[in-house]
Structures are given as C-alpha cells and as structure tokens.
Amino acid sequence: MTAVSRSETPAAAAPARPATPEPISPVRRLTAARWHWLLVAVVVGIACYAPFELAPFRTFQLAMAMIYAIALLGLNLVVGHTGQISLGHGAFFALGAYTAAVLMDRWDTPYPATLPIAAAVTFVIGFALGIPVLRLRGLYLALVTLAIAIFTVPLLKRFDDITGGSMGLTLPKPKPPAWTGLAEDQWLYFLALATTLICFLLVAGVLRSRVGRAVHAIRDNEIAAEVLGVRLAHYKTLAFAWSATLAGVAGCVYTWVIAYVSPDSFAVTLSITLLAGLVVGGLGTQWGPVLGGLFVMYVPNFAQDINQAAPSVIFGLLIIAVMYLAPNGLAGLAGRAARRLGRPILRKGNTNAH
C-alpha cells in the first residue's frame, strides 16, 4: 500500500490549537460579592436617611418591616437553609415579646437588658423543643410546630398575674437619649435598624462557616450528609434554636416599638403569615427575609385599603399572583432581572476590551 505523506493528512486529524483566552473586562472583575456589598451599602445608606424625611407613621411602618425581617431571618434558617417545615414561629416571637414586656413591667428592667435575656430564653426553649420535634419530618413536623403556635395564645391568657391575661400589658416606650437629638419614632427606628444589621451579619457569618455547610448538606440530602459525618440531630436542633432566638429578638424589639403586648396579637395566623412572607420573599436567599418583611408589613394594609370587607381574600390573591409571577420569590425575580440587565453590560465591556 502506498504510504500517505504527512502533507496529505486530513485537516481534521491535525491537533487543534488552544484557543486564545479572551481578555477579562473590568466589569467581570467586579465579582458578585462586591456587587452584593455595594447593594448592601446603598440600602443601609437609604435606611439611615429615611427617618429624617418620612412622617412618623411611615417611620414606624419601616421599623415594623425590619422587625418582621429579623423573624423571617430566623425562619429562613429552618425552612430555607435546613429544609424543615415550621408553622410555629409566631410562638417564639410571642415568647420574646412577653419576656421583654414582663421584665420591663414587673421588674423595671432597662429595655436594653431585655434583649439578651429574651434571646437566651428563646434559645433555651427552642433548643429543648428542637430535640424531640426535629426527629420528625415533613408534615409531621409541620403539625407539631403548628400545635405549638395554637396553644401559645391560651397559655398566655392562663397566667394573667404575669402576662396580664387577655388585656395584655401596656409599657412605656424607650426614650431617646438627649445627646442624639432624635424624636421618639426615629430613636425606635434606629434601634430596630441596628438590631437588624447585627442579626443579618451574624447569620451571614454562620452560613459561611462549617455549620452553614452542614445545614445546607442536610437540606440537599440527609442520607448523604449523614454518610459524610454530619450529625443530623445536632445541627437540626441548633438551627431550630437559633431560629427561635432570632424570633425572640424580633419579639423583644416589637415590644419596644409597640409598647403593648396581648395574646391575640400572636395568634396562629401570625405564624402562617410569616411563612407566607418568607416564601414570597425567597426561601434560602439573603434578601428573602428583607423582601418578606416588607411584604408582611405592607401587603395586608394594601389589601385592607382595596377591600375592607374581605382583606384576607385580597391578601391571598396577591400571594397567588406573586407566586405565579415569581415561583422562586421576589429575591429570585430580582436576581433574574439583574442578570438579564447585566448581560448587555458584560457584552459592552468585552467589546471595549478588544
């Protein structure tokens, strides 16, 4: 047979040359983390400026939205990051609120001291309940946590010597220090803002640690996580306790802002509303609790303005509409919009780089 010369070898058989890497544009060098922290800085700056321009009632509403965001941040630990279902978060919210109220009313405790006490009480109770409760899964866990929310209101009414019974407790609002020059509503707003920022930073640090990787592994696949050495009961119980702690912190700040607590304010509908707010905001996302807190605060009022006869119907329809338009929550919708807007910028940056 005639030998085929090297020059006659088909072009397809020749080794392909490595492609020349495209130069990285300055836009791509700005990582997602830098954009995230830039957005955080902008939001915090607007939040610090807002109470000086808004009316007192609007300032109060924003403070309440941040309180709900703290509670949803804790609920997100259990539902969004650990993959469990909890319908009893309102009970821990009530426990933190009443802990602060009783301390201030019965023992004249300074209001700043009530925050760590409320956090400690809810952590201990959440840890104690988490040991047996989180051995359950799915609907069984949801049913047990729902039962916690159901018996909370009658329990608060039962000990009327301490909790004030059905009448509740009326408290004095924290007064701003003279050196701040702030009005009462502004001072309460900044207390809520400072507490919210601290809680979000703490949770962000936990989720980036080994503990965060463990709870994410549990959420993704419990069997695989256990094979890799993750102690399921330990991390589930810790997540439940931390979730209860954040709900207690939110309840404590709620007591400062509202200056009144009653059992009917913490009915089982609060737990369901918090879960709905988290799902609407975005499960397992960083901005989901913030958007969910705004949703829980403003949408029921908006539904009341639309139809005072059946606000719950309007509220439910709005939840359905949001879930239809944004199945992954408002945070997921915002993320998709940001990525679509970023594509033309990246293309333009690559063109300029060439």
ZIVEN-V220450 format. One record per backbone hydrogen bond with DSSP energy under -0.5 kcal/mol. CO is the residue of the C=O (numbers start at 1). NH is the residue of the N-H. E is the energy in kcal/mol with one decimal. If there is no record, write none. Layout:
BEGIN
((CO,NH,E) (CO,NH,E))
END
This chain:
BEGIN
((3,5,-0.5) (5,8,-0.8) (6,9,-1.1) (10,13,-1.1) (10,14,-0.5) (11,14,-0.9) (25,29,-1.1) (26,30,-0.8) (27,30,-0.8) (29,31,-1.3) (31,35,-2.0) (32,36,-2.4) (33,37,-2.5) (34,38,-2.1) (35,39,-2.3) (36,40,-2.3) (37,41,-2.3) (38,42,-2.0) (39,43,-2.6) (40,44,-2.8) (41,45,-2.3) (42,46,-2.3) (43,47,-2.5) (44,48,-2.3) (45,49,-1.4) (46,50,-2.0) (47,51,-0.7) (49,52,-1.2) (50,53,-2.0) (50,54,-1.8) (55,59,-2.3) (56,60,-2.2) (57,61,-2.1) (58,62,-2.1) (59,63,-2.1) (60,64,-2.3) (61,65,-2.2) (62,66,-2.0) (63,67,-1.9) (64,68,-2.4) (65,69,-1.8) (66,70,-1.9) (67,71,-1.9) (68,72,-2.7) (69,73,-1.9) (70,74,-1.6) (71,75,-2.1) (72,76,-2.4) (73,77,-0.9) (74,77,-0.6) (74,78,-1.1) (75,79,-2.8) (76,80,-0.6) (76,81,-2.1) (77,82,-0.8) (78,84,-2.7) (88,91,-1.1) (88,92,-0.8) (89,93,-1.7) (90,94,-2.3) (91,95,-2.1) (92,96,-2.3) (93,97,-2.0) (94,98,-2.8) (95,99,-2.1) (96,100,-1.9) (97,101,-2.3) (98,102,-2.8) (99,103,-2.0) (100,104,-2.2) (101,105,-2.5) (102,106,-2.9) (102,107,-0.8) (103,107,-0.9) (103,109,-2.2) (110,113,-1.1) (110,114,-0.8) (111,114,-0.8) (111,115,-0.6) (112,115,-0.8) (112,116,-0.6) (113,117,-1.1) (114,118,-2.6) (115,119,-2.3) (116,120,-2.4) (117,121,-2.7) (118,122,-2.2) (119,123,-1.9) (120,124,-2.4) (121,125,-2.3) (122,126,-2.5) (123,127,-2.6) (124,128,-2.5) (125,129,-2.5) (126,130,-2.0) (127,131,-1.3) (128,132,-0.7) (129,133,-2.1) (130,134,-1.9) (132,135,-1.0) (133,136,-1.9) (137,140,-1.4) (137,141,-0.7) (138,142,-2.1) (139,143,-2.3) (140,144,-2.0) (141,145,-2.4) (142,146,-2.0) (143,147,-1.9) (144,148,-1.5) (145,149,-1.6) (146,150,-1.9) (147,151,-2.2) (148,152,-0.7) (149,153,-0.7) (150,154,-0.6) (151,155,-1.5) (152,156,-2.2) (153,157,-1.8) (154,158,-1.4) (155,159,-1.2) (158,160,-1.3) (159,162,-1.1) (159,163,-2.9) (160,164,-1.4) (164,167,-1.1) (164,168,-0.5) (165,168,-0.8) (165,263,-0.6) (169,261,-2.1) (177,180,-1.3) (177,181,-0.7) (178,181,-0.7) (183,187,-2.4) (184,188,-2.2) (185,189,-1.8) (186,190,-2.3) (187,191,-1.9) (188,192,-2.2) (189,193,-2.6) (190,194,-2.6) (191,195,-2.2) (192,196,-2.3) (193,197,-2.4) (194,198,-2.2) (195,199,-2.3) (196,200,-2.4) (197,201,-2.3) (198,202,-2.3) (199,203,-2.4) (200,204,-2.3) (201,205,-2.0) (202,206,-2.1) (203,207,-2.6) (204,208,-1.1) (206,209,-1.2) (206,212,-1.3) (209,213,-1.8) (210,214,-2.0) (211,215,-2.4) (212,216,-2.0) (213,217,-1.9) (214,218,-2.1) (215,219,-2.1) (216,220,-2.3) (217,221,-2.5) (221,225,-2.3) (222,226,-2.3) (223,227,-2.1) (224,228,-1.8) (225,230,-2.6) (226,229,-1.3) (230,232,-1.1) (231,235,-2.2) (232,236,-2.5) (233,237,-2.2) (234,238,-2.1) (235,239,-2.5) (236,240,-2.3) (237,241,-2.5) (238,242,-2.8) (239,243,-2.3) (240,244,-2.3) (241,245,-2.2) (242,246,-2.4) (243,247,-1.9) (244,248,-2.4) (245,249,-2.4) (246,250,-2.3) (247,251,-2.3) (248,252,-2.2) (249,253,-2.3) (250,254,-2.2) (251,255,-1.8) (252,256,-1.6) (253,257,-2.3) (254,258,-3.0) (255,259,-2.0) (259,171,-2.6) (261,169,-2.4) (262,265,-1.6) (263,266,-1.9) (264,267,-0.8) (267,270,-1.8) (267,271,-0.7) (268,272,-1.8) (269,273,-2.6) (270,274,-2.4) (271,275,-2.1) (272,276,-2.4) (273,277,-2.6) (274,278,-2.1) (275,279,-2.2) (276,280,-2.5) (277,281,-2.5) (278,282,-2.8) (280,330,-3.3) (281,331,-2.6) (282,285,-1.3) (287,291,-2.5) (288,292,-2.8) (289,293,-2.4) (290,294,-1.9) (291,295,-2.0) (292,296,-2.9) (293,297,-1.8) (294,298,-2.6) (295,299,-1.9) (295,300,-0.5) (298,302,-2.4) (299,303,-2.8) (300,304,-2.1) (301,305,-2.0) (302,306,-1.7) (303,307,-2.2) (310,314,-1.5) (311,315,-2.6) (312,316,-2.5) (313,317,-2.4) (314,318,-2.3) (315,319,-1.9) (316,320,-2.2) (317,321,-2.3) (318,322,-2.4) (319,323,-2.5) (320,324,-2.0) (321,325,-2.2) (322,326,-2.9) (326,329,-2.1) (328,332,-0.6) (329,333,-2.1) (330,334,-2.6) (331,335,-2.2) (332,336,-2.3) (333,337,-2.2) (334,338,-2.3) (335,339,-2.2) (336,340,-2.2) (337,341,-2.3) (338,342,-1.7) (339,343,-1.2) (340,344,-0.7) (341,345,-0.8) (342,346,-2.5) (343,347,-2.5) (344,348,-2.4) (345,349,-2.5) (346,350,-2.4) (347,351,-2.2) (348,352,-2.4) (349,353,-1.8) (350,354,-1.5))
END
